[in-house]
């Protein structure tokens, strides 16, 4: 199944998050190579993220997201199953 993930990061933590960005990018790259992440977009504000992920269930996608280096800085998270028309 594919899922649309929308996440917002906390603006007040930007300085704290900056050193983790290279790790986050490497993690995203690895998941793209594995086929878990289909596409990834970062908002112009650099605090909004949209990701299309593949997974067996919403719980599996949630667990995969929890492994991201920037996950502790997520303020809002939505995971929605997608249906291809």
Backbone as XML, in Angstrom:
<?xml version="1.0"?>
<chain id="A" units="angstrom">
  <residue number="1" name="UNK">
    <atom name="N" x="0.836" y="-1.181" z="0.000"/>
    <atom name="CA" x="0.000" y="0.000" z="0.000"/>
    <atom name="C" x="0.878" y="1.240" z="0.000"/>
  </residue>
  <residue number="2" name="UNK">
    <atom name="N" x="0.292" y="2.319" z="-0.497"/>
    <atom name="CA" x="0.977" y="3.604" z="-0.440"/>
    <atom name="C" x="0.235" y="4.538" z="0.509"/>
  </residue>
  <residue number="3" name="UNK">
    <atom name="N" x="1.008" y="5.398" z="1.179"/>
    <atom name="CA" x="0.467" y="6.333" z="2.153"/>
    <atom name="C" x="1.036" y="7.717" z="1.900"/>
  </residue>
  <residue number="4" name="UNK">
    <atom name="N" x="0.195" y="8.732" z="2.080"/>
    <atom name="CA" x="0.652" y="10.119" z="2.036"/>
    <atom name="C" x="0.911" y="10.549" z="3.472"/>
  </residue>
  <residue number="5" name="UNK">
    <atom name="N" x="2.119" y="11.016" z="3.709"/>
    <atom name="CA" x="2.506" y="11.502" z="5.027"/>
    <atom name="C" x="2.671" y="13.011" z="4.934"/>
  </residue>
  <residue number="6" name="UNK">
    <atom name="N" x="2.049" y="13.718" z="5.853"/>
    <atom name="CA" x="2.244" y="15.166" z="5.958"/>
    <atom name="C" x="2.728" y="15.434" z="7.370"/>
  </residue>
  <residue number="7" name="UNK">
    <atom name="N" x="3.858" y="16.119" z="7.443"/>
    <atom name="CA" x="4.428" y="16.426" z="8.753"/>
    <atom name="C" x="4.812" y="17.892" z="8.817"/>
  </residue>
  <residue number="8" name="UNK">
    <atom name="N" x="4.683" y="18.450" z="9.998"/>
    <atom name="CA" x="5.133" y="19.820" z="10.271"/>
    <atom name="C" x="6.146" y="19.753" z="11.399"/>
  </residue>
  <residue number="9" name="UNK">
    <atom name="N" x="7.231" y="20.480" z="11.218"/>
    <atom name="CA" x="8.273" y="20.534" z="12.237"/>
    <atom name="C" x="8.122" y="21.795" z="13.072"/>
  </residue>
  <residue number="10" name="UNK">
    <atom name="N" x="8.611" y="21.747" z="14.292"/>
    <atom name="CA" x="8.508" y="22.894" z="15.199"/>
    <atom name="C" x="9.521" y="23.970" z="14.813"/>
  </residue>
  <residue number="11" name="UNK">
    <atom name="N" x="9.048" y="25.164" z="14.524"/>
    <atom name="CA" x="9.908" y="26.269" z="14.082"/>
    <atom name="C" x="10.935" y="26.650" z="15.139"/>
  </residue>
  <residue number="12" name="UNK">
    <atom name="N" x="10.558" y="26.584" z="16.395"/>
    <atom name="CA" x="11.457" y="27.027" z="17.461"/>
    <atom name="C" x="12.682" y="26.122" z="17.611"/>
  </residue>
  <residue number="13" name="UNK">
    <atom name="N" x="12.681" y="24.953" z="16.972"/>
    <atom name="CA" x="13.780" y="24.000" z="17.119"/>
    <atom name="C" x="14.733" y="23.982" z="15.928"/>
  </residue>
  <residue number="14" name="UNK">
    <atom name="N" x="14.634" y="24.951" z="15.015"/>
    <atom name="CA" x="15.426" y="24.912" z="13.789"/>
    <atom name="C" x="16.929" y="24.832" z="14.046"/>
  </residue>
  <residue number="15" name="UNK">
    <atom name="N" x="17.439" y="25.597" z="14.976"/>
    <atom name="CA" x="18.881" y="25.564" z="15.255"/>
    <atom name="C" x="19.317" y="24.200" z="15.782"/>
  </residue>
  <residue number="16" name="UNK">
    <atom name="N" x="18.476" y="23.592" z="16.596"/>
    <atom name="CA" x="18.757" y="22.263" z="17.134"/>
    <atom name="C" x="18.716" y="21.205" z="16.043"/>
  </residue>
  <residue number="17" name="UNK">
    <atom name="N" x="17.809" y="21.383" z="15.074"/>
    <atom name="CA" x="17.622" y="20.394" z="14.016"/>
    <atom name="C" x="18.725" y="20.433" z="12.964"/>
  </residue>
  <residue number="18" name="UNK">
    <atom name="N" x="19.307" y="21.585" z="12.739"/>
    <atom name="CA" x="20.265" y="21.781" z="11.648"/>
    <atom name="C" x="21.380" y="20.733" z="11.606"/>
  </residue>
  <residue number="19" name="UNK">
    <atom name="N" x="22.025" y="20.395" z="12.724"/>
    <atom name="CA" x="23.083" y="19.382" z="12.660"/>
    <atom name="C" x="22.587" y="17.989" z="12.259"/>
  </residue>
  <residue number="20" name="UNK">
    <atom name="N" x="21.281" y="17.734" z="12.397"/>
    <atom name="CA" x="20.715" y="16.422" z="12.069"/>
    <atom name="C" x="20.311" y="16.296" z="10.606"/>
  </residue>
  <residue number="21" name="UNK">
    <atom name="N" x="20.316" y="17.396" z="9.866"/>
    <atom name="CA" x="19.846" y="17.381" z="8.474"/>
    <atom name="C" x="20.639" y="16.402" z="7.603"/>
  </residue>
  <residue number="22" name="UNK">
    <atom name="N" x="21.976" y="16.343" z="7.668"/>
    <atom name="CA" x="22.688" y="15.360" z="6.837"/>
    <atom name="C" x="22.278" y="13.914" z="7.141"/>
  </residue>
  <residue number="23" name="UNK">
    <atom name="N" x="22.052" y="13.593" z="8.418"/>
    <atom name="CA" x="21.589" y="12.250" z="8.784"/>
    <atom name="C" x="20.193" y="11.990" z="8.229"/>
  </residue>
  <residue number="24" name="UNK">
    <atom name="N" x="19.338" y="13.011" z="8.296"/>
    <atom name="CA" x="17.972" y="12.899" z="7.774"/>
    <atom name="C" x="18.010" y="12.636" z="6.273"/>
  </residue>
  <residue number="25" name="UNK">
    <atom name="N" x="18.843" y="13.377" z="5.554"/>
    <atom name="CA" x="18.953" y="13.210" z="4.107"/>
    <atom name="C" x="19.474" y="11.819" z="3.750"/>
  </residue>
  <residue number="26" name="UNK">
    <atom name="N" x="20.455" y="11.324" z="4.490"/>
    <atom name="CA" x="20.988" y="9.983" z="4.243"/>
    <atom name="C" x="19.926" y="8.919" z="4.506"/>
  </residue>
  <residue number="27" name="UNK">
    <atom name="N" x="19.134" y="9.113" z="5.555"/>
    <atom name="CA" x="18.065" y="8.167" z="5.885"/>
    <atom name="C" x="17.010" y="8.150" z="4.774"/>
  </residue>
  <residue number="28" name="UNK">
    <atom name="N" x="16.641" y="9.319" z="4.284"/>
    <atom name="CA" x="15.670" y="9.420" z="3.187"/>
    <atom name="C" x="16.214" y="8.724" z="1.949"/>
  </residue>
  <residue number="29" name="UNK">
    <atom name="N" x="17.472" y="8.978" z="1.617"/>
    <atom name="CA" x="18.097" y="8.360" z="0.445"/>
    <atom name="C" x="18.069" y="6.836" z="0.548"/>
  </residue>
  <residue number="30" name="UNK">
    <atom name="N" x="18.402" y="6.310" z="1.721"/>
    <atom name="CA" x="18.392" y="4.859" z="1.924"/>
    <atom name="C" x="16.990" y="4.288" z="1.734"/>
  </residue>
  <residue number="31" name="UNK">
    <atom name="N" x="15.973" y="4.964" z="2.268"/>
    <atom name="CA" x="14.593" y="4.481" z="2.119"/>
    <atom name="C" x="14.109" y="4.603" z="0.679"/>
  </residue>
  <residue number="32" name="UNK">
    <atom name="N" x="14.584" y="5.600" z="-0.053"/>
    <atom name="CA" x="14.244" y="5.709" z="-1.470"/>
    <atom name="C" x="14.860" y="4.547" z="-2.245"/>
  </residue>
  <residue number="33" name="UNK">
    <atom name="N" x="16.097" y="4.224" z="-1.950"/>
    <atom name="CA" x="16.770" y="3.112" z="-2.624"/>
    <atom name="C" x="16.094" y="1.783" z="-2.320"/>
  </residue>
  <residue number="34" name="UNK">
    <atom name="N" x="15.532" y="1.643" z="-1.115"/>
    <atom name="CA" x="14.810" y="0.426" z="-0.728"/>
    <atom name="C" x="13.405" y="0.373" z="-1.322"/>
  </residue>
  <residue number="35" name="UNK">
    <atom name="N" x="12.927" y="1.510" z="-1.832"/>
    <atom name="CA" x="11.577" y="1.574" z="-2.374"/>
    <atom name="C" x="10.519" y="1.922" z="-1.345"/>
  </residue>
  <residue number="36" name="UNK">
    <atom name="N" x="10.917" y="2.224" z="-0.122"/>
    <atom name="CA" x="9.955" y="2.587" z="0.922"/>
    <atom name="C" x="9.420" y="3.994" z="0.702"/>
  </residue>
  <residue number="37" name="UNK">
    <atom name="N" x="10.289" y="4.913" z="0.304"/>
    <atom name="CA" x="9.867" y="6.275" z="-0.023"/>
    <atom name="C" x="9.799" y="6.397" z="-1.533"/>
  </residue>
  <residue number="38" name="UNK">
    <atom name="N" x="8.624" y="6.758" z="-2.009"/>
    <atom name="CA" x="8.426" y="6.944" z="-3.446"/>
    <atom name="C" x="8.802" y="8.364" z="-3.856"/>
  </residue>
  <residue number="39" name="UNK">
    <atom name="N" x="8.334" y="9.344" z="-3.084"/>
    <atom name="CA" x="8.634" y="10.746" z="-3.376"/>
    <atom name="C" x="8.615" y="11.527" z="-2.071"/>
  </residue>
  <residue number="40" name="UNK">
    <atom name="N" x="9.413" y="12.592" z="-2.035"/>
    <atom name="CA" x="9.585" y="13.379" z="-0.809"/>
    <atom name="C" x="9.653" y="14.848" z="-1.193"/>
  </residue>
  <residue number="41" name="UNK">
    <atom name="N" x="8.844" y="15.671" z="-0.549"/>
    <atom name="CA" x="8.843" y="17.116" z="-0.819"/>
    <atom name="C" x="9.017" y="17.877" z="0.485"/>
  </residue>
  <residue number="42" name="UNK">
    <atom name="N" x="9.819" y="18.924" z="0.413"/>
    <atom name="CA" x="10.027" y="19.827" z="1.535"/>
    <atom name="C" x="9.426" y="21.167" z="1.165"/>
  </residue>
  <residue number="43" name="UNK">
    <atom name="N" x="8.600" y="21.727" z="2.042"/>
    <atom name="CA" x="7.979" y="23.020" z="1.782"/>
    <atom name="C" x="9.012" y="24.135" z="1.741"/>
  </residue>
  <residue number="44" name="UNK">
    <atom name="N" x="8.664" y="25.225" z="1.087"/>
    <atom name="CA" x="9.560" y="26.379" z="0.981"/>
    <atom name="C" x="9.937" y="26.922" z="2.358"/>
  </residue>
  <residue number="45" name="UNK">
    <atom name="N" x="9.060" y="26.720" z="3.342"/>
    <atom name="CA" x="9.360" y="27.179" z="4.704"/>
    <atom name="C" x="10.341" y="26.257" z="5.437"/>
  </residue>
  <residue number="46" name="UNK">
    <atom name="N" x="10.654" y="25.119" z="4.817"/>
    <atom name="CA" x="11.557" y="24.096" z="5.368"/>
    <atom name="C" x="11.048" y="23.486" z="6.678"/>
  </residue>
  <residue number="47" name="UNK">
    <atom name="N" x="9.773" y="23.681" z="6.939"/>
    <atom name="CA" x="9.161" y="23.114" z="8.140"/>
    <atom name="C" x="8.005" y="22.177" z="7.820"/>
  </residue>
  <residue number="48" name="UNK">
    <atom name="N" x="7.620" y="22.112" z="6.548"/>
    <atom name="CA" x="6.530" y="21.245" z="6.110"/>
    <atom name="C" x="7.101" y="20.170" z="5.195"/>
  </residue>
  <residue number="49" name="UNK">
    <atom name="N" x="6.627" y="18.940" z="5.375"/>
    <atom name="CA" x="7.135" y="17.811" z="4.606"/>
    <atom name="C" x="5.959" y="16.979" z="4.114"/>
  </residue>
  <residue number="50" name="UNK">
    <atom name="N" x="6.048" y="16.528" z="2.854"/>
    <atom name="CA" x="5.083" y="15.599" z="2.277"/>
    <atom name="C" x="5.868" y="14.431" z="1.718"/>
  </residue>
  <residue number="51" name="UNK">
    <atom name="N" x="5.433" y="13.225" z="2.042"/>
    <atom name="CA" x="6.141" y="12.024" z="1.612"/>
    <atom name="C" x="5.115" y="10.984" z="1.184"/>
  </residue>
  <residue number="52" name="UNK">
    <atom name="N" x="5.369" y="10.339" z="0.045"/>
    <atom name="CA" x="4.584" y="9.171" z="-0.334"/>
    <atom name="C" x="5.447" y="7.964" z="0.019"/>
  </residue>
  <residue number="53" name="UNK">
    <atom name="N" x="4.910" y="7.138" z="0.930"/>
    <atom name="CA" x="5.644" y="5.970" z="1.414"/>
    <atom name="C" x="4.877" y="4.695" z="1.117"/>
  </residue>
  <residue number="54" name="UNK">
    <atom name="N" x="5.629" y="3.632" z="0.933"/>
    <atom name="CA" x="5.037" y="2.306" z="0.766"/>
    <atom name="C" x="5.194" y="1.536" z="2.077"/>
  </residue>
  <residue number="55" name="UNK">
    <atom name="N" x="4.150" y="0.778" z="2.409"/>
    <atom name="CA" x="4.199" y="-0.036" z="3.618"/>
    <atom name="C" x="3.039" y="-1.008" z="3.645"/>
  </residue>
  <residue number="56" name="UNK">
    <atom name="N" x="3.157" y="-2.026" z="4.471"/>
    <atom name="CA" x="2.097" y="-3.023" z="4.605"/>
    <atom name="C" x="0.891" y="-2.472" z="5.363"/>
  </residue>
  <residue number="57" name="UNK">
    <atom name="N" x="1.149" y="-1.509" z="6.256"/>
    <atom name="CA" x="0.073" y="-0.957" z="7.074"/>
    <atom name="C" x="0.456" y="0.445" z="7.534"/>
  </residue>
  <residue number="58" name="UNK">
    <atom name="N" x="-0.523" y="1.149" z="8.054"/>
    <atom name="CA" x="-0.272" y="2.478" z="8.602"/>
    <atom name="C" x="0.675" y="2.382" z="9.807"/>
  </residue>
  <residue number="59" name="UNK">
    <atom name="N" x="0.537" y="1.329" z="10.594"/>
    <atom name="CA" x="1.431" y="1.134" z="11.744"/>
    <atom name="C" x="2.877" y="0.948" z="11.299"/>
  </residue>
  <residue number="60" name="UNK">
    <atom name="N" x="3.081" y="0.214" z="10.212"/>
    <atom name="CA" x="4.433" y="0.008" z="9.699"/>
    <atom name="C" x="5.040" y="1.330" z="9.232"/>
  </residue>
  <residue number="61" name="UNK">
    <atom name="N" x="4.241" y="2.154" z="8.557"/>
    <atom name="CA" x="4.712" y="3.467" z="8.114"/>
    <atom name="C" x="5.037" y="4.337" z="9.328"/>
  </residue>
  <residue number="62" name="UNK">
    <atom name="N" x="4.185" y="4.314" z="10.338"/>
    <atom name="CA" x="4.425" y="5.081" z="11.565"/>
    <atom name="C" x="5.759" y="4.684" z="12.197"/>
  </residue>
  <residue number="63" name="UNK">
    <atom name="N" x="6.009" y="3.375" z="12.284"/>
    <atom name="CA" x="7.268" y="2.903" z="12.872"/>
    <atom name="C" x="8.465" y="3.346" z="12.041"/>
  </residue>
  <residue number="64" name="UNK">
    <atom name="N" x="8.324" y="3.334" z="10.713"/>
    <atom name="CA" x="9.406" y="3.792" z="9.837"/>
    <atom name="C" x="9.675" y="5.275" z="10.063"/>
  </residue>
  <residue number="65" name="UNK">
    <atom name="N" x="8.625" y="6.053" z="10.239"/>
    <atom name="CA" x="8.786" y="7.489" z="10.478"/>
    <atom name="C" x="9.489" y="7.765" z="11.802"/>
  </residue>
  <residue number="66" name="UNK">
    <atom name="N" x="9.215" y="6.957" z="12.799"/>
    <atom name="CA" x="9.820" y="7.147" z="14.118"/>
    <atom name="C" x="11.334" y="6.957" z="14.096"/>
  </residue>
  <residue number="67" name="UNK">
    <atom name="N" x="11.862" y="6.328" z="13.047"/>
    <atom name="CA" x="13.306" y="6.111" z="12.919"/>
    <atom name="C" x="14.030" y="7.299" z="12.284"/>
  </residue>
  <residue number="68" name="UNK">
    <atom name="N" x="13.281" y="8.284" z="11.787"/>
    <atom name="CA" x="13.906" y="9.458" z="11.175"/>
    <atom name="C" x="14.607" y="10.294" z="12.246"/>
  </residue>
  <residue number="69" name="UNK">
    <atom name="N" x="15.807" y="10.806" z="11.965"/>
    <atom name="CA" x="16.516" y="11.633" z="12.948"/>
    <atom name="C" x="15.731" y="12.864" z="13.408"/>
  </residue>
  <residue number="70" name="UNK">
    <atom name="N" x="14.904" y="13.441" z="12.530"/>
    <atom name="CA" x="14.152" y="14.641" z="12.904"/>
    <atom name="C" x="12.770" y="14.334" z="13.491"/>
  </residue>
  <residue number="71" name="UNK">
    <atom name="N" x="12.431" y="13.060" z="13.627"/>
    <atom name="CA" x="11.104" y="12.704" z="14.138"/>
    <atom name="C" x="10.789" y="13.340" z="15.498"/>
  </residue>
  <residue number="72" name="UNK">
    <atom name="N" x="11.739" y="13.435" z="16.421"/>
    <atom name="CA" x="11.410" y="14.060" z="17.720"/>
    <atom name="C" x="10.955" y="15.523" z="17.606"/>
  </residue>
  <residue number="73" name="UNK">
    <atom name="N" x="11.204" y="16.155" z="16.473"/>
    <atom name="CA" x="10.841" y="17.564" z="16.286"/>
    <atom name="C" x="9.523" y="17.740" z="15.526"/>
  </residue>
  <residue number="74" name="UNK">
    <atom name="N" x="8.848" y="16.636" z="15.229"/>
    <atom name="CA" x="7.569" y="16.708" z="14.518"/>
    <atom name="C" x="6.509" y="17.233" z="15.472"/>
  </residue>
  <residue number="75" name="UNK">
    <atom name="N" x="5.762" y="18.240" z="14.995"/>
    <atom name="CA" x="4.696" y="18.808" z="15.822"/>
    <atom name="C" x="3.339" y="18.297" z="15.367"/>
  </residue>
  <residue number="76" name="UNK">
    <atom name="N" x="3.160" y="18.072" z="14.077"/>
    <atom name="CA" x="1.919" y="17.512" z="13.530"/>
    <atom name="C" x="2.289" y="16.420" z="12.543"/>
  </residue>
  <residue number="77" name="UNK">
    <atom name="N" x="1.506" y="15.342" z="12.549"/>
    <atom name="CA" x="1.761" y="14.234" z="11.642"/>
    <atom name="C" x="0.436" y="13.638" z="11.201"/>
  </residue>
  <residue number="78" name="UNK">
    <atom name="N" x="0.291" y="13.470" z="9.906"/>
    <atom name="CA" x="-0.889" y="12.806" z="9.347"/>
    <atom name="C" x="-0.415" y="11.726" z="8.396"/>
  </residue>
  <residue number="79" name="UNK">
    <atom name="N" x="-1.031" y="10.558" z="8.484"/>
    <atom name="CA" x="-0.739" y="9.455" z="7.577"/>
    <atom name="C" x="-2.067" y="9.028" z="6.972"/>
  </residue>
  <residue number="80" name="UNK">
    <atom name="N" x="-2.164" y="9.093" z="5.647"/>
    <atom name="CA" x="-3.416" y="8.737" z="4.975"/>
    <atom name="C" x="-3.147" y="7.690" z="3.900"/>
  </residue>
  <residue number="81" name="UNK">
    <atom name="N" x="-3.935" y="6.595" z="3.887"/>
    <atom name="CA" x="-3.778" y="5.608" z="2.829"/>
    <atom name="C" x="-4.202" y="6.208" z="1.492"/>
  </residue>
  <residue number="82" name="UNK">
    <atom name="N" x="-3.486" y="5.822" z="0.437"/>
    <atom name="CA" x="-3.794" y="6.325" z="-0.903"/>
    <atom name="C" x="-4.448" y="5.235" z="-1.732"/>
  </residue>
  <residue number="83" name="UNK">
    <atom name="N" x="-5.333" y="5.645" z="-2.607"/>
    <atom name="CA" x="-5.983" y="4.753" z="-3.555"/>
    <atom name="C" x="-5.709" y="5.302" z="-4.938"/>
  </residue>
  <residue number="84" name="UNK">
    <atom name="N" x="-5.057" y="4.505" z="-5.768"/>
    <atom name="CA" x="-4.707" y="4.959" z="-7.113"/>
    <atom name="C" x="-5.903" y="4.775" z="-8.035"/>
  </residue>
  <residue number="85" name="UNK">
    <atom name="N" x="-6.257" y="5.853" z="-8.715"/>
    <atom name="CA" x="-7.410" y="5.803" z="-9.622"/>
    <atom name="C" x="-6.963" y="5.593" z="-11.048"/>
  </residue>
</chain>
